[in-house]
């Protein structure tokens, strides 16, 4: 199982890659929605890390996933 971060901050991508966590840089709500949907379909993904900014772009989708699924676990960090 693996973890992944979706963020709009390039420095977070670098920092998490140093910890062997892959990441995707998203620059707008449309990109975030695409990456989020692809990520939650990944059967090897255990933890999906979002920043407060990227989560705010797709609040409804995140809430729906949290209410209906337990994997991947969605964690939100400042950013």
C-alpha positions in Angstrom: 0.0 0.0 0.0 1.2 3.5 -0.7 0.4 7.2 0.0 0.0 10.1 -2.3 -0.3 13.9 -1.9 -2.4 16.2 -4.1 -1.3 19.8 -3.7 -0.9 23.1 -5.5 2.4 23.8 -3.6 5.5 22.6 -5.5 7.6 22.6 -2.3 5.3 20.1 -0.7 5.7 17.8 -3.7 9.5 17.9 -3.1 9.3 17.4 0.6 6.9 14.4 0.4 9.0 12.8 -2.4 12.0 12.9 0.0 9.8 10.6 2.2 9.0 8.3 -0.8 5.5 9.6 -1.1 4.4 10.4 -4.7 2.5 13.5 -5.5 0.6 15.4 -8.1 0.7 19.1 -8.6 -2.8 20.5 -9.3 -3.3 24.1 -10.3 -7.1 24.4 -10.4 -10.3 22.7 -9.4 -10.7 20.8 -12.7 -7.2 19.3 -12.4 -7.9 18.5 -8.7 -11.2 16.7 -9.6 -9.5 14.6 -12.2 -6.6 13.6 -10.0 -8.8 12.9 -7.0 -11.1 10.6 -9.0 -8.1 8.8 -10.5 -6.5 8.5 -7.1 -9.5 7.0 -5.2 -9.7 4.3 -7.9 -6.1 3.2 -7.3 -6.4 -0.1 -5.4 -2.8 0.2 -4.1 -3.5 3.6 -2.4 -3.9 3.5 1.3 -3.6 7.2 2.2 -4.5 10.2 0.1 -3.1 13.5 1.5 -4.8 16.8 0.5 -4.0 20.3 1.5 -6.7 22.6 2.8 -6.7 24.5 -0.4 -7.1 21.5 -2.7 -9.7 20.0 -0.5 -11.7 23.2 -0.6 -11.9 22.9 -4.4 -13.7 19.6 -4.3 -15.3 19.7 -0.8 -18.5 17.7 -1.9 -16.5 14.9 -3.5 -14.2 14.5 -0.5 -17.2 14.4 1.9 -19.0 11.9 -0.2 -16.0 9.6 -0.4 -15.4 9.9 3.4 -19.0 8.9 4.1 -19.1 5.9 1.8 -15.6 4.5 1.7 -12.8 3.8 4.2 -9.9 3.4 1.7 -8.0 5.4 0.8 -8.0 7.3 4.1 -8.1 11.0 3.3 -5.9 13.2 5.4 -5.9 17.0 5.2 -2.9 19.1 6.0 -2.4 22.9 6.1 -1.4 24.4 2.8 
